[in-house]
Amino acid sequence: MYEWKGYSYPQKGWRYERQTMQRLHDEGRLYYPTRQDGSPDFSKRIALKRYLDEQEGSIVTNVWTDIGPVQATSKVDRALGYPTQKPRPLLERIIAASSNPGDIVLDPFCGCGTAVDAAQKLGRNWIGIDVTHIAIGMIENRMREGYPGIEFDVHGVPKDLASAEKLAAEDPHQFQQWVSWQVGGFPRDKKGGDKGVDGWFNYLAEGGKIETGVISVKAGDIVNPTMVRDLGRAMERDGFRFGLFVMKSMPTKGMRGEADSHPLIETEFGRFPAMQFVTLAELFLGLKPKLPPLISPVKKASRVETRASHQKGAQAALL
């Protein structure tokens, strides 16, 4: 119990003897309380400065309350609009605790790809699997936006005209989802009751507004003017200015006549046909419909900062 630099000792005395107190003072490890004018505040206690790199910390328990939900406005873990998206910090903790850089992470139901995103950030090889083209399309966008220059293999999606026609024959709904992504849109996620609408696309309109167009995809070999007329009715009913009719073969003369009955839409980016045809062959040739600038239908993923120590030539595959 002694006075130190004008500060009285606490009720139960100082924790350290004078010699130790002097050493801590010389090392700059003591915090001396001051008033707003900078003068010593002798009514408060001196404190010992502790630094995080000197602390061992505590073992993580099985109750994690420090990880919050994804946020639409977050700059590091942005909500993408997928209904079951998990926070990436949650998957990072799980993967970091149960694997090492260079190991393989398998997520057989990967949804919008949070686990593979965390695996990529931590330098793990990864395999993600999902049955819907909505999920696969979102993951492709997420990984390329988050990790510019990333390379990964995508299996099970059409790579040529023959495989696209095969998907159309085996699973028309998944074909519709895949096509909607290929034209820059977003597909319906449910079967049936589409009223002629299989997907949507967002585009930049006058004054910086974002408006929506409609997509109709026909997986079968039989198409006719009535189907084009149905798309036109859907556009009129729901107030869409633009519509895309996507099909396997070239449109007939009658179908073109139905499309030509719709006007050219004048925009600040030029004049564009209100209704347009897109064929599978054109998609694989890289030909896109003539539209105002398209806006991604899902929220842009945040760019991810990685640690060089984690990256050991990780390989990736998406199925």
C-alpha angles and dihedrals in degrees: 000000000000141000115262123198090331094311116120119229118260121257092270095035133252120313091230137048119246094262093054091042090055092050092051090048092051090049092052091243097129124089113210114200115232138187124245091270090055097252119132116275102215092181091074132066128258111245133208116239113233125187127211095232089060095055123089091209124208134285113267111250127213092259110082111187097151096078114083129200123273114276129213090222098043116126095204106033107023123186108245098194097259110137098226100037113149126208111268092222087061092056091041090058093048094047095043091051095048106036145031132234108283094029121122121253116198121195108179094184100036101164108182092354107256093145094049090045090055091044091053092049091051094048098252126142109243145196120195124189131190135156099220129075089216089067095042092049093049092049092050090053093043096052096044092048094044097043111030111208094020117153124208137150122246115203130188098031123109112274098175142013094273095052091046091053089048091054090048091054097043101040116008093181094055088044089056090050093049094048093049090057092047093058092048097262141111122252132225109261097208133065125236134017095057095144089216094312120114099162148343139231131203123223138179112260135183117313094016093293120148115228133180133238128193132241128207117189124193115197096180130085094238116080128157143172091269090066091052089048089053090055090051090053090050090051091050093044096051100032100249115158095195132043134181122206109198122191143152100248137039117282119257124241091258091051091050089051091055091049092047089056087073117081133246109259116227113218136163087257094054140277118310133181111256091221123034137178123228122188129198091242090056091050092055090047088056094247113149130196116265104253140138113274110304122231120213108259092219129054112272113257119241118254108252125227112218132194117240090219090062097050115088103156095290116200125212142193133186119202 
